[in-house]
Amino acid sequence: MTGCHSGVTVKIREVANKDLLITHCVLHRESLSAKNLSAELNNVMNGAVKIINVIRGQTLHSRLFEALCDSIGSQHEHLLFHAEVRWLSRGRVLARLFELREEAKQFLREINSPLKELLSDEMWTAKLAYLADIFSRLNDLNSSLQGTHTNIFTIHNNSGGSW
């Protein structure tokens, strides 16, 4: 849609104004930037997805993890799946894993998974918290940019005019 040779933006420039400023969708831009994490943070993201897939990927593991969380009295009883297609879910997925990190560590220890070492590493856990926080804030931003009566003026007013 924002192509420089074809698409609606070229047609608008032809009809209206050749100097018209066209920008990429803010939400899509955030999605693209999230794919280019540093190698260090990308390793944390991949490790988190592996942990979630081990626990949620098999029905038996999922049920046992739910029973463990229930017996401990955890706030949540299961982890959320991460899907690359649903990039807006990253914040919720990582936040849930961080909230259930002790339960996940205990479960991985019980099934003797080598992934338990990730959750035992304080630096890795701190990076997980960082990613969870950043993606949660990006999710909040993305949600505030959506809606039926949302336009550039209301977004600018809601942001305090900081951009």
RODO-2510 file (C-alpha; in nm, 4 decimals, decimal comma):
residues 163
     n   res          X          Y          Z
     1     m     0,0000     0,0000     0,0000
     2     t     0,2895     0,2365     0,0647
     3     g     0,5011     0,1181    -0,2282
     4     c     0,6995     0,3849    -0,4100
     5     h     0,6046     0,2669    -0,7627
     6     s     0,2484     0,1406    -0,7275
     7     g    -0,0294     0,1394    -0,4736
     8     v    -0,2665     0,3882    -0,3253
     9     t     0,0025     0,6291    -0,2048
    10     v     0,1378     0,6775    -0,5580
    11     k    -0,2145     0,7444    -0,6844
    12     i    -0,2761     0,9991    -0,4072
    13     r     0,0493     1,1764    -0,4913
    14     e    -0,0446     1,1839    -0,8607
    15     v    -0,3827     1,3410    -0,7890
    16     a    -0,3278     1,5508    -0,4771
    17     n     0,0242     1,6566    -0,3925
    18     k     0,3627     1,5287    -0,5047
    19     d     0,5235     1,6404    -0,1744
    20     l     0,2753     1,4474     0,0391
    21     l     0,4490     1,2747     0,3297
    22     i     0,3601     0,9053     0,3500
    23     t     0,4634     0,6933     0,6460
    24     h     0,4430     0,3254     0,7269
    25     c     0,1849     0,2019     0,9774
    26     v     0,3192     0,2440     1,3311
    27     l     0,1916    -0,0988     1,4353
    28     h     0,3567    -0,2744     1,1436
    29     r     0,6803    -0,0873     1,2030
    30     e     0,6860    -0,2117     1,5632
    31     s     0,6248    -0,5657     1,4453
    32     l     0,9164    -0,5457     1,2043
    33     s     1,1498    -0,4008     1,4662
    34     a     1,0550    -0,6742     1,7146
    35     k     1,1779    -0,9338     1,4655
    36     n     1,5247    -0,7765     1,4742
    37     l     1,6053    -0,8208     1,8421
    38     s     1,9680    -0,8295     1,9473
    39     a     2,1182    -1,1785     1,9484
    40     e     2,1158    -1,1780     2,3277
    41     l     1,7464    -1,0862     2,3592
    42     n     1,6564    -1,3119     2,0680
    43     n     1,8102    -1,6048     2,2593
    44     v     1,5924    -1,5172     2,5592
    45     m     1,2823    -1,4976     2,3374
    46     n     1,3636    -1,8333     2,1745
    47     g     1,4303    -1,9925     2,5145
    48     a     1,0982    -1,8631     2,6466
    49     v     0,9146    -2,0069     2,3461
    50     k     1,0898    -2,3432     2,3967
    51     i     0,9895    -2,3518     2,7638
    52     i     0,6293    -2,2718     2,6764
    53     n     0,6242    -2,5324     2,3992
    54     v     0,7615    -2,8031     2,6309
    55     i     0,4934    -2,7290     2,8894
    56     r     0,1998    -2,6554     2,6590
    57     g     0,2995    -2,8713     2,3615
    58     q     0,1933    -3,1996     2,5153
    59     t    -0,1462    -3,2514     2,6719
    60     l    -0,0033    -3,4492     2,9637
    61     h     0,2545    -3,1794     3,0417
    62     s    -0,0095    -2,9105     3,0173
    63     r    -0,2400    -3,0931     3,2597
    64     l     0,0410    -3,1684     3,5033
    65     f     0,1543    -2,8058     3,4977
    66     e    -0,2025    -2,6915     3,5576
    67     a    -0,2310    -2,9322     3,8529
    68     l     0,1008    -2,8048     3,9919
    69     c    -0,0125    -2,4428     3,9690
    70     d    -0,3459    -2,5303     4,1262
    71     s    -0,1833    -2,7149     4,4171
    72     i     0,0557    -2,4254     4,4838
    73     g    -0,2260    -2,1719     4,4581
    74     s    -0,0751    -1,9734     4,1729
    75     q    -0,2501    -1,6721     4,0296
    76     h    -0,2612    -1,8433     3,6878
    77     e    -0,2888    -2,2097     3,6021
    78     h    -0,1399    -2,2246     3,2536
    79     l     0,1002    -2,0539     3,0176
    80     l    -0,0101    -1,8795     2,7015
    81     f     0,1005    -2,0007     2,3588
    82     h     0,3151    -1,7717     2,1476
    83     a     0,2320    -1,7503     1,7782
    84     e     0,4534    -1,5548     1,5399
    85     v     0,1423    -1,4547     1,3466
    86     r    -0,0051    -1,2923     1,6563
    87     w     0,2885    -1,0694     1,7423
    88     l     0,0729    -0,8529     1,9663
    89     s     0,0516    -1,1445     2,2085
    90     r     0,4254    -1,1404     2,2880
    91     g     0,3837    -0,9116     2,5880
    92     r     0,1148    -1,1252     2,7471
    93     v     0,2987    -1,4509     2,6730
    94     l     0,6275    -1,3307     2,8225
    95     a     0,4582    -1,1659     3,1205
    96     r     0,2716    -1,4877     3,2014
    97     l     0,5910    -1,6930     3,1791
    98     f     0,7663    -1,4452     3,4069
    99     e     0,4790    -1,4576     3,6570
   100     l     0,4892    -1,8387     3,6564
   101     r     0,8696    -1,8681     3,6377
   102     e     0,9027    -2,0508     3,9715
   103     e     0,6260    -2,2945     3,8828
   104     a     0,7781    -2,3486     3,5375
   105     k     1,1236    -2,4043     3,6900
   106     q     0,9821    -2,6604     3,9344
   107     f     0,7914    -2,8371     3,6559
   108     l     1,0959    -2,8481     3,4256
   109     r     1,3009    -2,9868     3,7147
   110     e     1,0407    -3,2605     3,7715
   111     i     1,0416    -3,3688     3,4065
   112     n     1,4235    -3,3336     3,3994
   113     s     1,4297    -3,0862     3,1110
   114     p     1,7575    -2,9077     3,0361
   115     l     1,5529    -2,5870     2,9959
   116     k     1,5336    -2,5629     3,3766
   117     e     1,8812    -2,4078     3,3622
   118     l     1,7433    -2,1026     3,1813
   119     l     1,5007    -2,0215     3,4603
   120     s     1,7751    -2,0811     3,7189
   121     d     1,9960    -1,8185     3,5544
   122     e     1,9278    -1,4796     3,7176
   123     m     2,0600    -1,2832     3,4193
   124     w     1,8384    -1,4762     3,1762
   125     t     1,5385    -1,4205     3,4046
   126     a     1,6162    -1,0473     3,4247
   127     k     1,6254    -1,0292     3,0449
   128     l     1,2940    -1,2174     3,0340
   129     a     1,1459    -0,9558     3,2690
   130     y     1,2867    -0,6788     3,0473
   131     l     1,1344    -0,8311     2,7332
   132     a     0,8020    -0,8903     2,9084
   133     d     0,7919    -0,5281     3,0216
   134     i     0,8922    -0,3817     2,6842
   135     f     0,6468    -0,5939     2,4856
   136     s     0,3676    -0,5261     2,7372
   137     r     0,4228    -0,1524     2,6938
   138     l     0,4269    -0,1922     2,3160
   139     n     0,0998    -0,3876     2,3394
   140     d    -0,0518    -0,1022     2,5424
   141     l     0,0677     0,1480     2,2830
   142     n    -0,0674    -0,0617     1,9979
   143     s    -0,4050    -0,0993     2,1696
   144     s    -0,4270     0,2762     2,2217
   145     l    -0,3665     0,3313     1,8495
   146     q    -0,6633     0,1176     1,7491
   147     g    -1,0325     0,1903     1,7562
   148     t    -1,3190     0,3156     1,5460
   149     h    -1,2808     0,6824     1,6401
   150     t    -0,9018     0,6895     1,6468
   151     n    -0,7221     0,9320     1,4197
   152     i    -0,3921     1,1172     1,4147
   153     f    -0,5331     1,4061     1,6201
   154     t    -0,6717     1,1945     1,9063
   155     i    -0,3531     0,9887     1,9173
   156     h    -0,1453     1,3073     1,9325
   157     n    -0,3657     1,4447     2,2131
   158     n    -0,3527     1,1182     2,4089
   159     s     0,0254     1,1028     2,3846
   160     g     0,0601     1,4491     2,5331
   161     g     0,1885     1,5859     2,2050
   162     s     0,5308     1,4384     2,2752
   163     w     0,6000     1,3440     1,9153
***
